[in-house]
Amino acid sequence: MRFYLLQLVLLVSLSACVHPQIQTQAKTSVNNVRLMPASVIMPDGYVLPLKAWPSIDAPTINSFSTNFPGAVVLAVHGFNDYSNAFEVVANRFAQHSITTYAIDQRGFGATSQRGIWPGHSIMRSDLVATVKLLCEKHAGQHLFLLGESMGGAVILSALQPLEQTCIKGVILSAPAVWGWQIMPWWQTMPLTLLAHMMPGYTVTGESLDIYPSDNIDMLRALGKDPLIIKETRIDAIYGLTDLMDAALLNSTVLNMNALILYGERDEIIPPESFCAMLENLPEQAASGWRMVLYQNGYHMLSRDLQGEVVIQDMITWIHNQNAPLLSAQEVVQGGSRLSVFSECNKL
């Protein structure tokens, strides 16, 4: 009875409330999407800051003098983070004939309207537009996507249009798939209520005993970085949950080459979400995805203390999507290693 009373209160409250805020967009299109040295200009004129880490031995475009002509990676950061998240990864990639680009997504890093949720549809279109520009710039080289957490969710939600581009494959590092269908009601109800009644209310998460990584020095550095968002609007969390839900639902159509990475110690994306995604995925034998479950991995896998192991797996896979991975922690659908999560027992 108490549960239904709460639902009634919620519905009555929402009938006279404000709505979660979404970024305003230009009403006219500039129709001149372009790649600049330090930014990407979107169709509406919005500027996405861009960082690039050229391969140390970057081959000439269309030069296939070696078995590996070089590759290009577009990296997409997680929630409240920005392009600098891939500094270590990109520098290691550069040593192995891999050029890396990373954007600041709308509302994050050095973008305008920072802290305001942009809406996941525009995030998808930004990603696809950037991919198309890089396909043109690097014709003749393989282009991969690397998405960390929220970045992985954006990729998953955009699979259909991405399949129409030159993308060779995707790396999903701890993809954010903790959507509405997985969250318990005692989390979804207050989130919905606050997002509609107090959308500008901010939270920090400082009181939560949750660690995204075991690399404490790295976490302390992030805490001092002015481009990291530390006070998050509640309506941005609401928008993120919408995106995560869309990503989970769309994981059923992951038919391209993919390397999915997850850590047994991930305290951000709960095991039930990971297991739900795994259940949604197409049959592994008929698709191109592979999965690695790191025994000592947390959420920020490539920046954990064991991050070098993760990065090396990425490099190996980018060079050859069928090669054995050095971590030797790969799992298969229905494999015994998944038993570490009781939520995966039905698979």
C-alpha positions in Angstrom: 0.0 0.0 0.0 2.8 2.4 0.9 4.5 1.8 -2.5 1.3 2.7 -4.4 0.8 5.8 -2.2 4.3 6.9 -3.1 3.5 6.4 -6.8 0.4 8.6 -6.5 2.3 11.3 -4.7 4.9 11.2 -7.5 2.3 11.5 -10.3 0.5 14.4 -8.6 3.8 16.2 -8.0 5.0 15.7 -11.6 1.7 17.1 -12.9 2.7 20.6 -11.8 6.5 20.6 -12.0 9.3 21.9 -14.2 11.1 19.7 -16.6 14.7 18.5 -16.6 16.9 21.0 -18.4 18.4 20.2 -21.8 21.0 22.3 -23.5 19.7 25.0 -25.9 20.8 24.5 -29.5 21.1 27.0 -32.3 17.9 27.3 -34.3 19.7 27.6 -37.6 22.3 25.1 -39.0 25.7 26.3 -40.3 25.8 23.3 -42.6 29.5 23.3 -42.4 30.6 20.4 -40.3 34.4 20.4 -40.2 37.4 19.1 -38.5 39.8 21.8 -37.1 43.2 21.3 -35.5 41.8 21.5 -32.0 38.1 21.2 -32.4 35.2 19.7 -34.4 32.4 22.0 -35.6 29.0 20.4 -35.5 26.1 21.2 -37.9 24.5 23.7 -35.4 27.8 25.5 -35.0 28.6 23.9 -31.6 32.3 23.5 -30.9 33.6 20.2 -29.5 37.2 20.6 -28.3 39.5 18.0 -29.8 42.8 16.5 -28.7 45.0 14.4 -31.0 47.9 12.1 -30.3 49.6 11.2 -33.6 51.3 7.9 -34.0 55.0 8.1 -33.4 55.6 6.2 -36.6 52.4 7.3 -38.4 52.4 5.7 -41.8 51.6 7.7 -44.9 47.9 7.4 -45.7 47.3 4.6 -48.3 50.7 3.2 -47.6 50.6 -0.5 -47.0 54.3 -1.3 -46.8 53.8 -3.3 -43.6 51.3 -5.9 -42.4 49.8 -3.2 -40.2 49.3 0.1 -42.0 48.4 1.9 -38.8 45.1 2.6 -37.2 43.1 5.6 -35.9 41.0 5.6 -32.7 38.3 8.1 -31.7 38.0 8.0 -27.9 34.8 9.0 -26.2 35.0 9.9 -22.5 32.7 9.1 -19.5 30.3 11.1 -17.4 31.8 14.3 -15.9 35.1 13.6 -17.6 36.7 15.0 -20.7 39.2 14.2 -23.4 42.2 14.2 -21.1 40.9 10.8 -19.8 42.8 9.1 -22.6 46.2 10.8 -22.2 47.9 7.6 -20.9 46.1 5.3 -23.4 46.8 7.6 -26.4 50.5 7.9 -25.6 50.8 4.1 -25.4 48.8 3.7 -28.6 51.1 6.2 -30.4 54.0 3.8 -29.8 52.2 1.1 -31.7 51.2 2.9 -35.0 47.9 4.1 -33.6 46.8 7.7 -33.8 44.2 8.8 -31.2 41.6 11.6 -31.2 39.4 12.5 -28.3 36.6 15.0 -28.1 35.0 16.8 -25.2 31.3 15.8 -25.5 28.6 18.5 -25.1 28.3 19.7 -21.6 31.6 18.4 -20.4 35.3 19.5 -20.3 35.8 22.9 -22.1 32.5 23.0 -24.0 29.8 25.6 -23.6 26.8 25.1 -21.3 29.0 22.9 -19.2 27.2 20.8 -16.7 23.9 21.0 -18.6 22.8 17.6 -20.1 22.7 17.9 -23.9 20.3 15.0 -24.6 21.5 11.7 -25.9 20.1 12.1 -29.4 22.5 15.0 -30.1 25.3 13.1 -28.4 24.8 10.3 -30.9 24.7 12.7 -33.9 27.8 14.4 -32.7 29.6 11.1 -32.5 28.5 10.0 -36.0 29.4 13.4 -37.5 32.9 13.2 -36.0 33.4 9.6 -37.2 32.5 10.6 -40.8 35.0 13.5 -40.7 37.7 11.1 -39.5 36.8 8.5 -42.2 37.4 11.2 -44.8 40.7 12.4 -43.2 42.1 8.9 -42.7 40.8 7.1 -45.8 42.8 3.9 -46.2 43.4 3.4 -42.4 41.2 1.4 -40.0 39.1 3.5 -37.7 38.1 2.3 -34.3 36.0 3.7 -31.5 36.9 3.6 -27.8 34.2 4.4 -25.4 34.7 4.6 -21.6 31.6 4.3 -19.4 29.2 6.9 -20.7 31.2 7.0 -23.9 30.5 3.3 -24.4 26.8 4.0 -23.9 26.8 6.7 -26.6 28.5 4.2 -29.0 26.0 1.4 -28.1 23.1 3.7 -28.6 24.4 4.8 -32.1 25.2 1.4 -33.5 22.9 1.5 -36.5 24.2 4.8 -38.0 27.8 3.8 -37.1 27.4 0.6 -39.2 27.0 2.9 -42.2 30.4 4.5 -41.7 33.9 3.2 -42.2 34.2 2.0 -38.5 36.3 -1.2 -38.3 35.3 -2.0 -34.7 34.6 -0.6 -31.2 36.1 -1.0 -27.7 33.6 -0.6 -24.9 35.4 -0.1 -21.6 33.0 -0.6 -18.7 30.0 0.6 -20.8 27.4 2.5 -18.8 24.3 0.3 -19.2 22.7 0.9 -15.8 19.3 2.0 -17.2 15.8 2.4 -15.8 14.9 -1.3 -16.3 17.7 -2.3 -14.0 17.6 0.3 -11.3 15.4 -0.5 -8.3 12.3 1.6 -7.7 13.7 3.2 -4.6 16.4 4.8 -6.8 14.3 5.6 -9.9 11.4 7.2 -8.0 13.4 9.8 -6.1 15.6 10.5 -9.2 12.5 11.1 -11.3 10.9 13.3 -8.7 14.0 15.4 -8.0 14.8 15.8 -11.7 11.3 17.2 -12.3 10.9 19.2 -9.1 14.5 20.4 -8.5 16.4 19.9 -11.7 19.2 22.2 -10.8 19.9 20.5 -7.5 23.5 19.2 -7.4 25.1 16.2 -5.7 28.8 15.3 -5.3 28.8 11.7 -4.3 31.5 12.5 -1.6 29.5 10.6 1.1 29.3 7.4 -1.0 31.8 4.7 -0.2 32.4 4.0 -3.8 35.8 3.8 -5.6 35.9 4.0 -9.4 39.6 2.9 -9.4 42.3 1.6 -7.1 44.6 4.2 -8.5 44.3 6.7 -5.7 46.9 9.2 -7.0 45.0 9.4 -10.3 41.7 10.0 -8.5 43.3 12.8 -6.4 44.6 14.4 -9.6 41.1 14.3 -11.1 39.8 16.0 -7.9 42.2 18.9 -8.6 41.4 19.1 -12.4 39.1 22.2 -13.0 37.6 20.6 -16.1 36.3 17.6 -14.2 32.7 18.2 -13.1 32.5 17.7 -9.3 29.0 18.9 -8.5 26.5 17.2 -10.8 23.0 18.4 -11.6 20.3 15.9 -10.7 18.7 16.3 -14.1 22.0 15.4 -15.8 21.9 12.1 -13.9 18.4 11.6 -15.1 19.5 12.2 -18.7 22.4 9.9 -18.2 20.0 7.2 -17.0 18.0 7.7 -20.2 21.1 7.2 -22.2 22.2 4.1 -20.3 18.7 2.6 -20.8 18.9 3.2 -24.6 22.4 1.7 -24.7 21.3 -1.5 -22.9 18.3 -1.9 -25.2 20.4 -1.3 -28.3 23.1 -3.8 -27.3 20.9 -6.4 -29.0 22.2 -5.2 -32.4 26.0 -5.2 -31.7 27.0 -7.1 -34.8 30.3 -5.3 -35.6 33.8 -6.2 -34.3 33.8 -5.3 -30.6 36.0 -5.7 -27.5 34.0 -5.4 -24.3 36.0 -4.8 -21.1 34.6 -5.1 -17.6 36.2 -5.4 -14.1 35.1 -7.8 -11.4 35.5 -4.9 -8.9 33.5 -2.3 -10.8 31.6 -0.3 -8.2 29.9 2.1 -10.7 28.1 -0.2 -13.1 26.6 -3.0 -11.1 26.9 -6.7 -12.1 23.2 -7.0 -12.9 23.6 -4.3 -15.6 26.6 -6.1 -17.1 24.8 -9.4 -17.0 21.7 -7.9 -18.6 23.8 -6.5 -21.4 25.5 -9.9 -21.9 22.1 -11.5 -22.1 21.0 -9.0 -24.7 24.1 -9.4 -27.0 23.7 -11.4 -30.2 25.1 -14.9 -30.1 28.8 -14.7 -29.8 29.5 -17.3 -32.5 27.4 -15.3 -35.1 28.7 -11.9 -34.1 32.1 -10.2 -33.9 32.3 -9.3 -30.2 34.8 -10.5 -27.6 34.8 -9.9 -23.8 37.4 -9.6 -21.2 36.6 -9.7 -17.5 39.5 -8.4 -15.4 39.8 -10.1 -12.0 41.4 -7.0 -10.4 39.7 -4.4 -12.6 37.7 -1.5 -11.3 35.6 1.0 -13.4 38.3 3.1 -14.8 40.1 0.1 -16.3 42.8 1.8 -18.4 43.7 4.1 -15.4 43.7 1.4 -12.7 46.9 0.2 -11.2 46.8 -2.7 -13.6 45.9 -0.4 -16.5 48.9 -1.4 -18.6 47.4 -4.9 -18.9 44.2 -3.4 -20.2 45.9 -1.1 -22.7 48.0 -3.9 -24.0 44.9 -6.0 -24.7 43.4 -3.0 -26.6 46.6 -2.6 -28.7 46.6 -6.3 -29.5 43.0 -6.3 -30.6 43.3 -3.2 -32.7 46.2 -4.8 -34.6 44.3 -8.1 -35.0 40.7 -8.6 -33.8 41.3 -12.4 -33.7 44.6 -12.5 -31.8 44.9 -14.0 -28.4 45.0 -11.3 -25.6 47.9 -11.2 -23.3 45.8 -10.8 -20.2 44.4 -14.3 -20.8 41.2 -13.2 -19.0 38.8 -13.4 -21.9 35.3 -14.9 -21.2 32.7 -16.4 -23.5 28.9 -16.5 -23.3 28.0 -19.2 -20.8 31.6 -19.5 -19.6 32.3 -20.6 -16.0 34.2 -17.4 -15.2 30.9 -15.5 -15.3 29.8 -17.4 -12.1 31.7 -14.8 -10.1 28.5 -12.8 -10.6 25.3 -14.5 -9.3 23.4 -12.2 -11.6 24.8 -14.0 -14.6 23.9 -17.5 -13.5 20.9 -17.7 -15.8 23.0 -17.1 -18.8 
